Amino acid sequence: MSLSNRQCHGKATRLDDSTTTRYLREVNNDWQLSADRKSIRRSFKFKNYYETIAFVNVIAQISHQQDHHPSLKVSYNNCIVEYSTHSVDSLSEFDFICAAKINASLPL
């Protein structure tokens, strides 16, 4: 089952390096792994503030449904999304599930 079809539930567990690499390949539409391998991030560009905030609202809905929340940096036409699972002080499957759901929400 693809990551975008999974749900964040249960207890988060830290990913090993091989699973992190495999999941990153699955979501890698410009998602980048941090140097310490504890987070993933992606920058999204938009035409204007309205489109940026509409995107932030999509992220809010995904976050609410999955009960897993990213760090966001929002500006006029840009939003940087960063996922890390604080309870494991690293990456978990939940980070990649949410990244995949964000990718799936984008227009083709």
CYANA upper distance limits for C-alpha pairs under 8 A (distance plus 0.5 A):
  1 MET  CA      5 ASN  CA      7.01
  1 MET  CA      6 ARG  CA      7.64
  2 SER  CA      6 ARG  CA      7.36
  3 LEU  CA     26 GLU  CA      8.37
  3 LEU  CA     96 PHE  CA      7.42
  3 LEU  CA     97 ILE  CA      5.47
  3 LEU  CA    100 ALA  CA      6.45
  3 LEU  CA    101 LYS  CA      8.19
  4 SER  CA     97 ILE  CA      6.17
  4 SER  CA     98 CYS  CA      7.85
  4 SER  CA    100 ALA  CA      5.30
  4 SER  CA    101 LYS  CA      5.28
  4 SER  CA    104 ALA  CA      7.45
  5 ASN  CA     97 ILE  CA      8.45
  5 ASN  CA    101 LYS  CA      8.36
  6 ARG  CA     97 ILE  CA      6.97
  7 GLN  CA     66 GLN  CA      6.96
  7 GLN  CA     94 PHE  CA      8.32
  7 GLN  CA     97 ILE  CA      7.51
  8 CYS  CA     66 GLN  CA      5.82
  8 CYS  CA     67 ASP  CA      7.73
  8 CYS  CA     68 HIS  CA      7.84
  8 CYS  CA     93 GLU  CA      8.40
  8 CYS  CA     94 PHE  CA      5.87
  8 CYS  CA     97 ILE  CA      7.60
  9 HIS  CA     66 GLN  CA      8.10
 12 ALA  CA     85 THR  CA      8.13
 12 ALA  CA     87 SER  CA      7.86
 12 ALA  CA     88 VAL  CA      7.58
 12 ALA  CA     92 SER  CA      6.53
 12 ALA  CA     93 GLU  CA      7.82
 12 ALA  CA     94 PHE  CA      7.59
 13 THR  CA     88 VAL  CA      6.92
 13 THR  CA     92 SER  CA      6.13
 13 THR  CA     93 GLU  CA      8.04
 14 ARG  CA     88 VAL  CA      6.18
 14 ARG  CA     89 ASP  CA      8.37
 14 ARG  CA     90 SER  CA      6.66
 14 ARG  CA     91 LEU  CA      6.26
 14 ARG  CA     92 SER  CA      5.47
 14 ARG  CA     93 GLU  CA      8.40
 15 LEU  CA     19 THR  CA      6.62
 15 LEU  CA     20 THR  CA      6.49
 15 LEU  CA     90 SER  CA      8.25
 15 LEU  CA     91 LEU  CA      6.44
 15 LEU  CA     92 SER  CA      5.81
 15 LEU  CA     93 GLU  CA      7.44
 16 ASP  CA     20 THR  CA      6.68
 17 ASP  CA     21 THR  CA      6.65
 18 SER  CA     22 ARG  CA      6.71
 19 THR  CA     23 TYR  CA      6.54
 20 THR  CA     24 LEU  CA      6.48
 20 THR  CA     91 LEU  CA      8.18
 21 THR  CA     25 ARG  CA      6.82
 22 ARG  CA     26 GLU  CA      7.03
 23 TYR  CA     27 VAL  CA      6.92
 23 TYR  CA     96 PHE  CA      7.04
 24 LEU  CA     28 ASN  CA      5.97
 24 LEU  CA     31 TRP  CA      7.90
 24 LEU  CA     33 LEU  CA      8.30
 24 LEU  CA     96 PHE  CA      7.96
 26 GLU  CA    100 ALA  CA      8.44
 27 VAL  CA     31 TRP  CA      7.38
 27 VAL  CA     96 PHE  CA      7.57
 27 VAL  CA     99 ALA  CA      7.17
 27 VAL  CA    100 ALA  CA      6.04
 27 VAL  CA    103 ASN  CA      7.89
 28 ASN  CA     32 GLN  CA      8.03
 29 ASN  CA    103 ASN  CA      7.96
 30 ASP  CA     42 ARG  CA      6.58
 30 ASP  CA     43 SER  CA      8.33
 31 TRP  CA     40 ILE  CA      6.74
 31 TRP  CA     41 ARG  CA      5.91
 31 TRP  CA     42 ARG  CA      5.18
 32 GLN  CA     40 ILE  CA      5.84
 32 GLN  CA     41 ARG  CA      5.80
 32 GLN  CA     42 ARG  CA      6.78
 33 LEU  CA     37 ARG  CA      6.38
 33 LEU  CA     38 LYS  CA      8.16
 33 LEU  CA     39 SER  CA      6.55
 33 LEU  CA     40 ILE  CA      5.08
 33 LEU  CA     41 ARG  CA      7.20
 34 SER  CA     38 LYS  CA      6.82
 34 SER  CA     39 SER  CA      5.96
 34 SER  CA     40 ILE  CA      6.44
 34 SER  CA     41 ARG  CA      8.00
 37 ARG  CA     90 SER  CA      7.72
 37 ARG  CA     91 LEU  CA      7.97
 38 LYS  CA     84 SER  CA      6.75
 38 LYS  CA     89 ASP  CA      7.45
 38 LYS  CA     90 SER  CA      4.60
 38 LYS  CA     91 LEU  CA      5.77
 39 SER  CA     82 GLU  CA      7.21
 39 SER  CA     83 TYR  CA      6.01
 39 SER  CA     84 SER  CA      5.09
 39 SER  CA     85 THR  CA      8.41
 39 SER  CA     90 SER  CA      6.97
 39 SER  CA     91 LEU  CA      6.33
 40 ILE  CA     82 GLU  CA      6.13
 40 ILE  CA     83 TYR  CA      5.91
 40 ILE  CA     84 SER  CA      7.32
 40 ILE  CA     91 LEU  CA      8.46
 40 ILE  CA     95 ASP  CA      8.24
 41 ARG  CA     80 ILE  CA      7.43
 41 ARG  CA     81 VAL  CA      5.95
 41 ARG  CA     82 GLU  CA      4.69
 41 ARG  CA     83 TYR  CA      6.87
 42 ARG  CA     80 ILE  CA      6.21
 42 ARG  CA     81 VAL  CA      5.94
 42 ARG  CA     82 GLU  CA      7.15
 43 SER  CA     78 ASN  CA      7.44
 43 SER  CA     79 CYS  CA      6.30
 43 SER  CA     80 ILE  CA      4.80
 43 SER  CA     81 VAL  CA      6.89
 44 PHE  CA     78 ASN  CA      6.10
 44 PHE  CA     79 CYS  CA      5.75
 44 PHE  CA     80 ILE  CA      6.74
 45 LYS  CA     52 THR  CA      8.22
 45 LYS  CA     77 ASN  CA      6.24
 45 LYS  CA     78 ASN  CA      5.13
 45 LYS  CA     79 CYS  CA      7.23
 46 PHE  CA     51 GLU  CA      6.54
 46 PHE  CA     52 THR  CA      6.36
 46 PHE  CA     77 ASN  CA      5.27
 46 PHE  CA     78 ASN  CA      6.54
 47 LYS  CA     51 GLU  CA      7.12
 47 LYS  CA     52 THR  CA      8.36
 47 LYS  CA     77 ASN  CA      6.43
 48 ASN  CA     52 THR  CA      6.93
 48 ASN  CA     76 TYR  CA      6.69
 48 ASN  CA     77 ASN  CA      5.42
 49 TYR  CA     53 ILE  CA      6.64
 49 TYR  CA     75 SER  CA      7.97
 49 TYR  CA     76 TYR  CA      5.14
 49 TYR  CA     77 ASN  CA      5.83
 50 TYR  CA     54 ALA  CA      6.66
 51 GLU  CA     55 PHE  CA      6.74
 51 GLU  CA     77 ASN  CA      8.07
 52 THR  CA     56 VAL  CA      6.82
 52 THR  CA     74 VAL  CA      8.17
 52 THR  CA     75 SER  CA      8.33
 52 THR  CA     76 TYR  CA      7.52
 52 THR  CA     77 ASN  CA      6.21
 52 THR  CA     78 ASN  CA      6.88
 52 THR  CA     79 CYS  CA      7.20
 53 ILE  CA     57 ASN  CA      6.71
 54 ALA  CA     58 VAL  CA      7.02
 55 PHE  CA     59 ILE  CA      6.90
 56 VAL  CA     60 ALA  CA      6.65
 56 VAL  CA     79 CYS  CA      8.22
 57 ASN  CA     61 GLN  CA      6.78
 58 VAL  CA     62 ILE  CA      6.84
 58 VAL  CA    102 ILE  CA      8.43
 58 VAL  CA    105 SER  CA      8.26
 59 ILE  CA     63 SER  CA      6.44
 59 ILE  CA    102 ILE  CA      7.33
 60 ALA  CA     64 HIS  CA      6.53
 61 GLN  CA     65 GLN  CA      6.66
 62 ILE  CA     66 GLN  CA      6.56
 62 ILE  CA     98 CYS  CA      7.62
 62 ILE  CA    101 LYS  CA      7.80
 62 ILE  CA    102 ILE  CA      8.10
 63 SER  CA     67 ASP  CA      5.97
 63 SER  CA     68 HIS  CA      5.68
 63 SER  CA     69 HIS  CA      5.61
 63 SER  CA     70 PRO  CA      8.11
 63 SER  CA     98 CYS  CA      7.97
 64 HIS  CA     68 HIS  CA      7.58
 64 HIS  CA     69 HIS  CA      8.18
 66 GLN  CA     98 CYS  CA      8.06
 68 HIS  CA     94 PHE  CA      7.58
 68 HIS  CA     95 ASP  CA      8.25
 68 HIS  CA     98 CYS  CA      8.12
 69 HIS  CA     83 TYR  CA      7.93
 70 PRO  CA     81 VAL  CA      6.83
 70 PRO  CA     82 GLU  CA      5.95
 70 PRO  CA     83 TYR  CA      5.33
 70 PRO  CA     84 SER  CA      7.73
 71 SER  CA     81 VAL  CA      6.45
 71 SER  CA     82 GLU  CA      5.62
 71 SER  CA     83 TYR  CA      6.99
 72 LEU  CA     79 CYS  CA      7.23
 72 LEU  CA     80 ILE  CA      6.14
 72 LEU  CA     81 VAL  CA      5.41
 72 LEU  CA     82 GLU  CA      6.96
 73 LYS  CA     79 CYS  CA      6.08
 73 LYS  CA     80 ILE  CA      5.55
 73 LYS  CA     81 VAL  CA      7.29
 74 VAL  CA     78 ASN  CA      6.52
 74 VAL  CA     79 CYS  CA      5.05
 74 VAL  CA     80 ILE  CA      7.10
 75 SER  CA     79 CYS  CA      6.82
 83 TYR  CA     91 LEU  CA      8.27
 83 TYR  CA     95 ASP  CA      5.93
 83 TYR  CA     99 ALA  CA      8.42
 84 SER  CA     89 ASP  CA      7.87
 84 SER  CA     90 SER  CA      6.34
 84 SER  CA     91 LEU  CA      5.73
 84 SER  CA     92 SER  CA      7.84
 84 SER  CA     95 ASP  CA      6.61
 85 THR  CA     89 ASP  CA      6.45
 85 THR  CA     90 SER  CA      6.10
 85 THR  CA     91 LEU  CA      5.96
 85 THR  CA     92 SER  CA      6.52
 85 THR  CA     94 PHE  CA      8.08
 85 THR  CA     95 ASP  CA      7.32
 86 HIS  CA     90 SER  CA      7.15
 88 VAL  CA     92 SER  CA      8.03
 91 LEU  CA     95 ASP  CA      6.91
 92 SER  CA     96 PHE  CA      7.80
 93 GLU  CA     97 ILE  CA      6.67
 94 PHE  CA     98 CYS  CA      6.74
 95 ASP  CA     99 ALA  CA      6.74
 96 PHE  CA    100 ALA  CA      6.48
 97 ILE  CA    101 LYS  CA      6.72
 98 CYS  CA    102 ILE  CA      6.69
 99 ALA  CA    103 ASN  CA      6.74
100 ALA  CA    104 ALA  CA      6.64
101 LYS  CA    105 SER  CA      6.75
102 ILE  CA    106 LEU  CA      7.20
